[in-house]
């Protein structure tokens, strides 16, 4: 029985399985970190027919900045005096954080509105330290997978087991 050969095959299988699982997990982690630390551009998010002093909610976002609101045909900008925007408000319907837009009591534009701006998705990490830490978690996970991949060959054991010196 070739004990060295069995150890070599066992080590190769362990490293291969660890790399496959590690890369799958790294892909999932990196995608989630990407959605948690990046803002998104909102273009022409539609708000239904505007009713005086009645709150409308953007339910896919927790905060928005650089807001530009157009009328429903998109040919005129609605002045900021016609609405109030409040970020990080609990939506009474869903219970999630959202952006509340309240038209003024006498808006000049009473048709549907299209909202554009830079928004934070619901999964966004508002704290800069938290965003940095999320990025570091992905980096250190990738380094861990790399160490698992390189450790057998760096020790020299793998090369000795397959007969290469």
C-alpha positions in Angstrom: 0.0 0.0 0.0 1.3 3.5 -1.0 0.7 5.6 2.1 2.3 8.7 0.6 0.1 8.5 -2.5 -3.0 8.1 -0.3 -2.1 11.1 1.7 -1.4 13.1 -1.5 -4.8 12.3 -3.0 -6.5 13.0 0.3 -4.8 16.4 0.6 -5.7 17.3 -3.0 -9.3 16.4 -2.4 -9.5 18.4 0.8 -7.9 21.4 -0.9 -10.2 21.1 -4.0 -13.4 20.8 -1.9 -12.3 23.7 0.3 -11.5 25.9 -2.7 -14.8 25.1 -4.4 -16.9 25.8 -1.3 -14.7 28.9 -0.5 -15.1 30.4 -4.0 -18.9 29.9 -3.9 -19.2 31.5 -0.5 -16.8 34.3 -1.6 -19.0 35.1 -4.6 -22.1 35.3 -2.4 -20.3 37.5 0.2 -18.9 39.8 -2.4 -22.3 40.4 -4.0 -23.9 41.1 -0.7 -21.1 43.5 0.3 -21.6 45.3 -3.0 -25.2 45.9 -2.4 -24.5 47.0 1.2 -21.9 49.6 0.5 -22.9 51.2 -2.8 -25.5 53.8 -3.5 -27.7 53.5 -6.6 -28.9 56.0 -9.2 -32.7 56.3 -9.3 -34.0 57.5 -12.7 -37.7 58.3 -13.2 -39.1 56.4 -10.2 -42.8 57.0 -10.6 -45.1 58.4 -7.9 -48.8 57.9 -8.5 -51.2 60.8 -8.8 -50.1 63.5 -6.4 -52.7 64.4 -3.7 -52.2 67.6 -1.6 -50.5 67.0 1.7 -50.7 63.1 1.3 -47.5 61.2 1.9 -46.1 59.1 -0.9 -43.3 56.5 -0.2 -40.3 55.2 -2.2 -40.3 51.7 -0.7 -37.1 50.4 -2.3 -34.8 53.0 -0.7 -34.0 54.3 2.8 -32.6 57.7 1.8 -32.2 59.8 -1.4 -30.1 62.9 -2.2 -29.6 65.1 -5.2 -33.4 64.9 -5.9 -34.9 66.1 -9.1 -38.6 65.6 -9.7 -40.2 65.9 -13.1 -43.9 66.1 -14.0 -45.4 63.0 -15.5 -44.5 63.9 -19.1 -40.9 64.7 -18.1 -40.8 68.1 -19.7 -40.9 70.3 -16.6 -39.0 70.1 -13.3 -41.2 70.3 -10.2 -39.9 73.1 -7.9 -38.7 72.1 -4.5 -41.3 74.4 -2.9 -43.9 71.8 -4.1 -42.7 68.9 -1.9 -40.9 67.9 1.3 -38.6 64.8 1.4 -37.9 63.0 4.6 -35.3 60.1 4.6 -35.3 57.0 6.9 -39.0 57.1 7.7 -40.9 53.9 8.7 -43.4 53.2 6.0 -46.8 52.5 7.8 -47.8 49.9 5.2 -44.6 47.8 5.1 -42.8 48.8 8.4 -39.5 49.2 6.5 -37.4 52.3 6.2 -38.3 54.4 3.2 -38.3 57.8 1.7 -41.4 59.9 2.3 -42.4 62.6 -0.2 -45.2 64.9 0.8 -46.6 67.3 -1.8 -47.3 70.8 -0.5 -50.8 71.8 0.3 -51.2 73.6 -3.0 -48.7 72.0 -5.5 -48.4 73.5 -8.9 -48.0 70.1 -10.5 -50.9 67.7 -9.6 -50.2 64.9 -12.1 -47.9 61.9 -11.4 -44.3 62.7 -10.7 -41.0 61.0 -11.7 -38.3 61.1 -9.1 -34.5 60.9 -9.9 -31.5 61.1 -7.6 -28.9 59.1 -5.7 -30.4 56.7 -3.3 -29.4 54.2 -0.6 -31.0 50.8 -1.0 -32.7 49.2 2.0 -29.6 47.0 2.6 -27.2 50.0 2.6 -24.9 50.3 5.7 -25.2 54.0 6.7 -22.1 54.0 8.9 -18.8 54.5 7.1 -17.0 52.3 9.5 -19.5 49.5 8.9 -19.0 49.8 5.1 -15.2 49.6 5.5 -15.6 46.6 7.8 -17.8 44.8 5.3 -15.2 45.3 2.6 -12.5 44.0 4.9 -14.5 40.9 5.7 -14.6 40.0 2.0 -10.9 40.7 1.5 -9.9 38.6 4.5 -12.2 35.8 3.4 -10.5 35.8 0.0 -7.1 35.7 1.7 -8.2 32.8 3.8 -9.2 30.8 0.7 -5.9 31.7 -0.9 -4.0 30.5 2.2 -5.9 27.2 2.1 -5.0 26.8 -1.6 -1.3 27.6 -1.1 -0.5 26.0 2.2 0.1 22.4 0.9 2.5 23.5 -1.8 4.2 26.1 0.4 5.0 23.4 3.0 6.5 21.4 0.2 4.5 18.4 1.2 2.3 18.3 -1.9 5.3 18.6 -4.3 7.1 15.8 -2.5 4.0 13.6 -2.5 3.6 13.8 -6.3 7.3 13.2 -6.8 8.5 16.7 -7.8 11.4 18.1 -5.8 
